[in-house]
Amino acid sequence: MSTSSRSLALALALGLGLWVSRSEAQQVVDAFPAGLSAPTRDALRRLADSAQAAGLPAQVIVAKAAEGMLKGADEARIIRAARSLLVELMIARDVLPHGASLGMLTAAASAVHAGVSPQTVSRLIRSGESVRAGEVDLSISLIALTDLVASKVPAESAANAVEQLLRRRAPEAELTAFRAAVAHDIASGESPQAALDSRTKALVRTLDSRADLMGRRP
Amino acid sequence: MVEHDEELPPALREATRLLREEPVPSRDWRDALEREVAAVARPERGRRWSVRPFTAVAAALVCALIGASSAVLVMRGSARSPVPTRLAGAAQAQLVRFTLVAPGASRVSIVGDFNKWDPSALPLRRSADGQSWEVEIPLQPGRYAYSFVVDGTLARDPSAPQAADDDFGQPNSVVLVKGS
């Protein structure tokens, strides 16, 4: 191979690489809301690139930016929210089992965002896995946990309650009713901790009685 | 090895002794061999490249670039879709019904991770009794944050869990779409 041929091959390869990365970056930029300024789009594109480089989907960053635009947030706040989301997704990925779905990943990231510690999320996942809970059950539990924390229930107490219910394989409908009942009690003036305790106790009793009847108490 | 030469007849013993002696190469033969060895050119180095180093490095660079480009192209497929896709496994879209009781509203739509938060993309239909609004959306399995837009104002779905993604001051609802 002559020197000129080698130089040409190298130039072509470099050009191809640059073209692919540039068109990829351009596509992410195009996906961001049109109303954003160029520097903000650039900052968001870098976050999306970081997400992709970490094996995380870039569209969640795009969606967060679109949500911020719709809600009238200023651009600095949009960037802050997108950056925070990226960090939470990375934390969630680290505590979840390998190959977790995007749904479970975002559910765990949302729990972290709500104030649940990564260690608590990890403990909940391990607890669920010990009773062979599927990914859907784990995702539902994470969503219920996030909802409770968003309703001002202390994160650790909420996690303990959800863990108890997960270990008893509480059906989704009962978990949904439980969550709604706690929220209702809080709205009625009960303290979040008291509402959680009384509703958890009641549901645990129900689940244990049912398990006793079926001869498979945990 | 145990030798028993003394048991052999003298003639055979002599023949055996001669056979055991190392042959002495002739002077001519040695000289010819040395000339032949000296005539063979010594190699410049013990090991040669099958390709030139520069070519090997260039080929490695080209392979790395092609590999990186392929990975980016594969990842682009998931970034293009407006609907989040699963990281693992594949499943079919589910038709998810969203309902909001809002008898006094004149226009209701839904925004979320599934439509880039575009308030004009998915309007809800008013029910026959005029009390509620609903829409059915095909969604891939996953978790989605969403909110209703009632006459231009965002409203959380009271029947669904909160997403806690309230970075912008208005919390969302969340729906989990299970695989079939």
Interface residues (C-beta under 8 A of the other chain):
Chain A: M1 R6 A9 L10 A13 L14 L16 G17 V20 S21 E24 Q27 V28 A31 P33 A48 Q52 P57 A58 Q59 V60 V62 A63 K64 A66 E67 G68 M69 L70 K71 G72 A73 R77 R80 A81 S84 L85 G99 A100 S101 L102 G103 M104 L105 T106 A107 S110 A111 H113 A114 V136 S139 I140 I143 A144 T146 D147 V149 A150 S151 T176 R179
Chain B: R52 F54 T55 A58 L61 V62 L65 I66 A68 S69 V72 L73 M75 R76 S78 A79 R80 S81 P82 P84 T85 R86 L87 A88 G89 V111 D113 K116 W117 D118 P119 P141 G142 R143 A145 L154 P161 Q162 A163 A164 D165 D166 D167 F168 G169 Q170 P171 N172 V174 L176 V177 K178 G179
